[in-house]
Amino acid sequence: MNTNNKEKVVVVGAGLMGTGIAHAFASSGFVTVVVDTNPASLTHARVSIEKILGDGVRLGKVSEEQAQQSLANLLTTSDLNEAASGANWLVETVSEQLAVKKAVISQAAPLLAADAIIATNTSALSVTEIAASVDNADRVIGMHFFNPVHKMKLVELVRGLATSDEVVVRTRALCEQIGKTSIIVNESPGLTTSRMSALLGNEAMWMLQEGTATAEDIDTALRLGFNHPMGPLELGDLTGWDTRLSVLRYLHQTLGEKFRPCPLIIKMVAAGRLGRKTGQGVYRYADGKQVPGSGLKASAL
Ligand SMILES: NC(=O)c1ccc[n+]([C@@H]2O[C@H](COP(=O)([O-])OP(=O)(O)OC[C@H]3O[C@@H](n4cnc5c(N)ncnc54)[C@H](O)[C@@H]3O)[C@@H](O)[C@H]2O)c1
């Protein structure tokens, strides 16, 4: 862990992802300023980061001193101008709305250090379009983190049309500094991860609909045959089939026929069987746990 780093990182958006991203930077020695328009999000983010660090100390992953140093590196504010002033990095992770992201970046860009890099954690919006809101679009890059950030090693770095080679190289080095492994993706719908995951989840639903195997066996196939930590149907229940469906519709529209959503997904969403969050998806859930043998049966379709 590097605690001598005096570079300043501004993380804009203190939600689920901003919290994890701020933890990653603060615990890697960066002066980390978290900005949010909602003061409650800032308080919640600090409490969550304290909990991650506290758990780390209990598990022996970080020392008490390192945890205290990480917290000392963390600042929170609602004032974007003050936070952005002279910062070396800005990571935008506000709500997934193009207009909000553009407004944040165009306001902050002139205040950052001259060679600062601006990263956006957008899941699906165009990095190129977001970058068009600033004068030097070459210094804007996508930095797509995964939830929960403190457990997930991957960052997809997304090259927009104008992103420079130097910015890619520097951002890869930044990922290493915070203990992440990066891959480089040219801007494209679904990047690599969402695109592959959508296809796999859709195919699993086609197999369930056709009665190829039971839900439990389809999930077991991927867990034990390919060492996936979860089967594709369990994962869809966790993500939510409504989210899955909107991703598939977008990929179908942009990338073509192979992403046409399986009719069973459309039917489940219409029925309100969205997954864990509604207590029922492909499986039923009681007290947050999957009910054994509850997988949707082909005979019921
Ligand atoms: N949730 C995920 O699994 C995931 C994974 C990868 C990427 N992302 C992307 O990360 C981004 C954030 O997602 P999230 O799940 O953390 O959302 P979230 O709703 O938990 O948090 C968004 C935060 O942004 C704040 N915000 C909104 N407008 C703002 C503004 N103008 N200035 C400052 N703060 C503002 C909100 O108050 C909120 O606290 C989105 O672009 C999302 O697509 C999400």
Boltz pocket constraint, residues with backbone or C-beta under 6 A from the ligand:
constraints:
  - pocket:
      binder: B
      contacts: [[A, 12], [A, 13], [A, 14], [A, 15], [A, 16], [A, 17], [A, 18], [A, 35], [A, 36], [A, 37], [A, 38], [A, 41], [A, 92], [A, 93], [A, 94], [A, 95], [A, 96], [A, 97], [A, 100], [A, 104], [A, 121], [A, 122], [A, 123], [A, 124], [A, 144], [A, 145], [A, 146], [A, 147]]
      max_distance: 6.0
